[in-house]
Amino acid sequence: MGVDQEIPEFGTSNNDVDKNHVEHAQLSILISRYIDCLAIERCPYTCNMVLKAIECVARKHFTEEEEVMLNCNFEPYLAHKASHNRLLADINGLIYILDQATSIDEIDAPSVVQFLLLWFSYHSYHEDSILLDYLKIGRHPH
């Protein structure tokens, strides 16, 4: 982050923004838990349960976020929704692979971790920031 870039704001009075931050925190914790499962526990069943929790929280978050986007006539809605759909499809593909695995060594754990971290950081910082900025401008026109 550049020195002149604003740090994303937490704890605003906007309920949609606050809820967004809480759900992002939940996803961050679950991704961290998933990394621990892969690296320490190394149990496909446990790892898959955490991955299913990530999918569940993400799906709920995306549904609510998409409702907010529709309600405020967010122009890039379709592209943002497509990003959500791609992630859920990718996570469900990973769940399927882990369902078949008898050992963590059967999956490319570093690639899975890299995928989750890159997706989460890019989507949260870039795509969700665009939506949050739009909501702020829409509610507080200059």
Secondary structure as GFF3:
##gff-version 3
##sequence-region A 1 142
A	DSSP	alpha_helix	15	36	.	.	.	ID=ss1
A	DSSP	pi_helix	37	41	.	.	.	ID=ss2
A	DSSP	alpha_helix	44	71	.	.	.	ID=ss3
A	DSSP	alpha_helix	77	100	.	.	.	ID=ss4
A	DSSP	three_ten_helix	104	106	.	.	.	ID=ss5
A	DSSP	alpha_helix	109	122	.	.	.	ID=ss6
A	DSSP	pi_helix	123	127	.	.	.	ID=ss7
A	DSSP	alpha_helix	128	139	.	.	.	ID=ss8
###
